[in-house]
Amino acid sequence: MLQEHTNAAYLRALADGYSISAKRPGDAEFDPLTCTSTTAFHALLLPTSGQLSAWEFKIEGIEDDE
């Protein structure tokens, strides 16, 4: 049986038109996914590939920090 992708919720939200933010390893702030490096897109798609697993993501408007 296939296992759901680690970042499936973020990929679905992106497909549904939500904005996704990403945080580089060691950074304090989240930045819009479209303003980050292409590495963030790789981390979203291939999260288990080495250092890429250290990136964090959130869905704007749903997972905003309090």
N, C-alpha and C positions, 0 to 999 in steps of 0.2 A: 504494500500500500504506500502511496506517495505521502510525504510529509509536507505540511504547509510551509511555504517560504518564510524565513525568519522575519522579513520586512513586508509581509503580505498586506498588513493593515495600511502601511504607508504607501505602498504601490497602488492599492485600491483607492485610497484617498486622493492620490495624485491623478489617477485616471478619472475620478469624480470631480476634479476641478479644484480641490483644496490646495492651499499653499503648504509646502513642506519646508521646514527649517532643519538645518544640519549644524552640528557642533563638532569641530575637529578635536582630535585627542589633545588634551592640554589647554584648550581654549575655554574661556569662562562664558562666552556668549554664543547663542544660536544665531546663524545668519540664514537668510532665504536660500534655499537650495540652488536657485538660479544664479545666485551671486557668489557661490563657492566654486572651488575647482572641480574639474571633471572627476577627480578622485572621489568626491562625495557621491556622484552618480554611480561610480563603480562600487562604492561601499554599500549603496542602497540595493544594487542588483546582486552583488557577490559578497555578502557580509561575512562569510567565513574564510575569506582569503587573506590570511596574515594580518597586517596592521589595519586592514579595512574594517575588522570587527570592532575596533575601538571607537568608531564614529557613532554619534547619537543623533536621533531624528525626532522630530515632533510635528504634529499636525496643527497648523495655525488655526486658532478659533475653537479648537477642541481640546488641545493639550497645552494651552498657554499656562505659563507659570503664574502662580498667584502673587 
